[in-house]
Amino acid sequence: MGAVELTVADLDRTLDYWQNKIGLRVLDREKDRASLGGDTALVRFVEEPGARPSVGHTGLFHVALLVPDRPSLARWLSHAARDRVPLTGLSDHRVSEAIYLQDPDNHGIEIYADRPREQWEGHVADLLTTLPLDTDDLLGVLDDPAAEPFDGLPDRTVVGHTHLRVANVDDTVAFYRDLLGFGLMAQLGPQAAFLSAGGYHHHIGANTWESAGSSPAPPGMATLRHAAIAFPDTEERDRVAARVADDGQEPTERDDGVLVHDPSGNALLLTAPA
């Protein structure tokens, strides 16, 4: 997965939050736009003054930042406890351990670390669940959590998955599986589905918990502009874009990729190395 681009109401407020609370660095900024990440861009923001949080529409459920190891997740949690960063959830999904929060525009964020792949590969549908996170055990990997320094998320942090609010799960599965080529790893009836490439537990999450039958957010709301999906080369990207076109869409060619939309109106930027 590539960077997620979001509309925000106040770019200065957003940059303060994502730098000081989340731990990303500003990679570039010009007027009403900015990119943040570590060694690569993970999130991009476009300011629309006065934009209101999007509630009850399709769009982003959360962008999930995958840290390279469990100690990195423990260091982030110790920072959140010391600096009183408000959280919305702490979960053990058996395939991963995850911490949830929301930024000032109500954009969902997950910071997580995978459990060793050999513990879940090939068994995602049987294992994927939500249990309370054992925070004592997680913090126990640190010598002294209260004194553990936090200099931001490590450079090897990536967008591990993007979780979307969708209008209909079956339509979503058909699009991401049959047109884009992801494998269906697990599905919770009409409520949620998890899809991936290469046997990962999920690169795309989709749910209808807040958005069943809904449409994209109207203008004037802080919402998803697009989520990027990175292909290994332009040939594969163009093959996928052609399948989307054959299905009736008109993909938009851009300098940075090809823009398509899923059945819920969520915009996807298909990218490939230059």
N, C-alpha and C positions, 0 to 999 in steps of 0.2 A: 504494500500500500504506500501511496505517496502522501504529500501534504494535503491537509484539509484547509479550505479557504472559507472564512466566515465573515458575515457582516456584523459590525459592532457599533454601539451608539457613541462611544467616546474612546478614541484610540489611545490617548494618554493613560486613561484608567485601565484599559485592557493591557497595555504594555507593562504597567506597574504590577498588575496581578500576575501575568504570565511569567514575568522575570522573578519577582520576589516571592510569590507563593508557589508557583509551579517549578521554577528553576531553569527556564529556557533563556537563551541569549537572543538579543536583537541582531539579526544578520544583515538586514537592510531596512531603511525607512525612507519614504519620500511622500511628503504631504499627508495624504489620507490613507496611505497603505504601508504595511510593514510585514516582514517575514521573521519568524523566530524558530530556533532549533538549537542544535548542537553543532555537529560537523555537517549536517544538511538541514534544509528547511523542513519543519514538521507541521507548522501551522502558519497561515497567512490571514491577515485581517484587512478589511476594507471598511473605513469609517463612513457611517451614514448618521449624521447627528440626529439625536432624538429617536432613533430606532428602538422599538419596543420588543421585549423578549417574545419569542414565538411559542405559543401554547396551543395545543390542540390541532397542530398541523403536521404534515410530513416534514422531514428534514433530518437534522442530526440528533441522534439520541446521545451518543458520546464519541469523542475521538479518544482512542486508547493508545497511550504511550508505553511502549514495552521497554523496560530497563534491562540491562544485560544480565543481571544476576540478583539473587535474593538479598545480599548485603546492600545493594543499591536501593532496593525497595525499603529495606529497614531504615536506611539513612534518611530516605525521604519521609517516612512515617515519623521518625524522631524529630525531624525539622518541623513537620506539621504540628506535632504535639507541643514543642517548645514555643513555636511562633503562633500557636492558636489558629491554625488554618481551618476554617469550617469544612467538615466532610459531610457527605450524604450517604456513605456506605462503606463497609469493610467486609469483603467476601472471599471465601475460599471456594473456587470453582472446580477443585480437584485437578484440573489441567493447569491452573494458574492461581496466583494469589493477587487480589485486586483491591485498590483503594479508589473511591469515587468522590467527586466533588463537582461544583458548578462555578463557572466564572461569573462576573457581574452582569453579563447579558443572558445568563441562564443556559449557556452552552455547556453540555455535559462533558466531563473529562474522566477518564480512567487512567490510573497509573498502576502498572502491573508487572509481575515477573512470572515467567513460565515455570512450571515444575519440569523436571527432566523429561525430555521427549519420550524416552523409552518407557515411562510410566503410563503414558496415555495414547501413544500413537496406535492407530487401528482400533481404538476403543472409545473414541470421543462420544459417540451417541450413548454409550452405557455409563460413562463417567461424568459428563458435563452436568453440573448442578450448582446450586448456590447454598453454601453453608456459612456460618459465622467465621470470620477470620480469627485465628489464634494469634492475637497481637503480641502476647507475651513470648510465644515461641519465635515469632518473626523478629522481634527486637532482641531476642536472646542471641542472635548471630553477631551482635555488636558487643564489644568489651564494655562500653559505657554509653548507652543510648543518650543520656542526658547531656553528655559532653561531645558527642560525635559531630565533627564538623560537617557542614553542608555547603558545598560550593556550586550547587545546581545539579541538574540531571546530567549523567555522564554522556560523553560524546557519542557513545554507541547506542544511545536511545533511538528508537525508531517508532513510526506509526505501526503498531502491531496489528491492529484491526480498526475498522470504522464501523460503528453500530448506528443504524439508520432507523428512523421512524417511518413506517410505510403504511399504505392504505389497505393492502391485502397481501397476506403472506404467500399464498399459492401463486399469484401473479409474479411476486418478487422472486420466488424460487425458479419459476420458469425462465425469467429474464437472466438472472445471474448464472444459473446452471446451463440452460440450453443455448443462450446466445453468447454470454461472456466466457463460459467454459469452467466455472467454479464447480467443485464437488459439494454436494449436500452432506454435511457432517452430522447434523442433528436438527430435529424439528419438533417444536412443541405445538402440534396441531395448527390451528389457525392463528396462534398468538405470536410465534417467533420461529425463526430459522437461522441457522449458522452455516456458512459456506466458506470454502477455502480452496486454495491451490496447493498442490504438493503434499497433501496429507496433514497440513497444519490444523489445529483445532478450529480456528475460524479467522478469516481475513475480513469477512463481511458478516455483521449481525443485522438482523432486521426484526422489528416487532411492531405490533399494532396496539400496544398497551395504552398509548395516549393518542392514537392517530387512525384507528380503524375507520375506513371509508372517507378519510379526510383528503384535503387538497394541500398543495404547497402554501407556505405563508405568503400573504399579499405584500405589496410594497410597503415600506415603512417599518418592517420588522427585522430584528437581528436574527439571522438564520443562516443556513448552509448555502454557500454560493456553489461550491463543488467539492467533491472528494476525488483525489487522484488515485488511479490504479496504474501501477508501473509494469509494463511488459518488458521482456528481455531484449526485444529488438523491434524495429519498425515493421518488419514483415508480419510478425504475429499480431502486433497492434492493429495493423491495417486489415488483416484477415477478420479480426473480431469486429472492427468497425464496419466492415462490409456485411457481416452477418446481421448487425443491427440495422443497417440500411435496407437489406433485403426483407427485414421484418416490418418495414414501413416508416422508419424514422429517416430524418435527414441529418446525419452527423455534421457538426460544424468544425471545419478545419481551422486550427489556430496555430500560432507560432510555437506554442508550448505543448500541443497535443491535439487530440480530437475530442470534442465535447458531445456526449450523448446523455440521455435521460432514462432512468428506470421507470417502471409503470406508475410509480408514485410521484413522478416529477422531480426526483432527486437527481441533480446534475453530477455527472461523472466525467472527469478529464482523463482520457486514456493517453498515457505517456510512454515514451521509449527513449533509450539513450540516444544522444545526438550522433 
